[in-house]
Amino acid sequence: MAYCSIQAARDAGCTGTDAEVAAWITAAQEGIERYTQQLFEPTDRAVVADVAAGGLVILPRRVRTVTAVMPVLEADDEPGLPASSYRVTSSAVLGQIDAVHLAWGGYDDLVVGAESYNGGWLGLWERWGAEQVKVVGSFGYDAVPLLVGQACALLAAHLQAEATPTDGDAPDGGLDVDDEGNNVAIEDSDDEASGVVSPSSSTGSTQVDALLAGYLNRGYNLIGGV
């Protein structure tokens, strides 16, 4: 699902066929996610995050539901933790943060290795020796906020305008060249190959940046995801 409609992008100034406008919307959506470090529609994802002191695992996106939590071990056969061993909080609740809270002080005599006489959850975790957990679940907003939809439409039009050369902007093939005719265009690195979406300092439009100011998620870093 796109963050804005094709008509909304057209109303903001985007032109072309429906397929072309949809492509600019997709580009705008990617820019918004890179800038805010948020997802604005329900998205199933697995993320890897560090375990901080006290068993706090801060997650990089708004949490909707968590279906599995497992330690990251060298072998790719990490066991899943039962739901009784952690609790989940979400920024969808005012005053909460997006996090998994591991129950260091608890135990479960029905789980091998986490029995009360065996050190409980803390003892089990120490025997694993894991410093990170993989969290599988649904992340993002339940619905696209109004301001984000407006920002997406404006950014789609802005990106298209920035990519459209004027008569004197780009000779022969649309390349950026210096006075000697050398290509000086700088290409962005392919972050998708590593599964990491690197944050950006701006969407490229100050108007869009202002609309998205309330949705910035600068405090969290996405370590890994699929």
Phi, psi and omega in degrees: 000132180281157180284342175213164180276162176299321180295321179297320178294321177296318179298331179278351177121359180285141182231169178116187177290167178302320181295321180292317179296319179299324179293321178291326175297317178299317178297320178294319179298316178297321178295322179294318179293323179292321182286314184274338189058040178227161170245136186247022170210154180302126184223123175284132186203153169247127179236152178246131182219156180286149173266116181270180180302141179079005178082019180276128177241102180279128184261150189275358181220161175299129183271134171257302177216153175240127181254340180202142173228129183214146177290148176268111181245168180298317176280142183273046179227036184298137179282149177279147177272138176293152183301336180289349185266000180205163171230154185244136172239153183225144177290354173295339175262124183304129178092353180261165175241161177278108187198158167250131180250107179286137184275080182300323187273356185268181178203167176211109183291352178266356180251121181299125179096345181246020181291158181300324181278357183246014179097359178063205182297322181296316179298319179296316181295319180295325178290328175292322181070026182271140178254354180224160173232151171259128181244123180251133179177199179249129183236161176109177178280151178293326179213154181292122178298152183303314182295326178292320176299317177296319180298321181296316180297314180295320182290324177301315179293321180295315180297319178296317180295321180294330183272352181265110183288145171276177186304325184257005187280315190218110177277153168041085173093357174077021180276149171278122183232157174269187184297337181264003178087009179278141178288122182242016179293140178250122181266143177289147176287154182274092182288334185295333183299328181265357182079007182250131176259107183287138179290154176238156183278346180198156173281347186103350179232121180295328178295317179292318178305318181295320180294330185265001187304324182281358184244009181292140182235058187285346186282345186242148178241132175280114182275321178200159179186157177223000000 
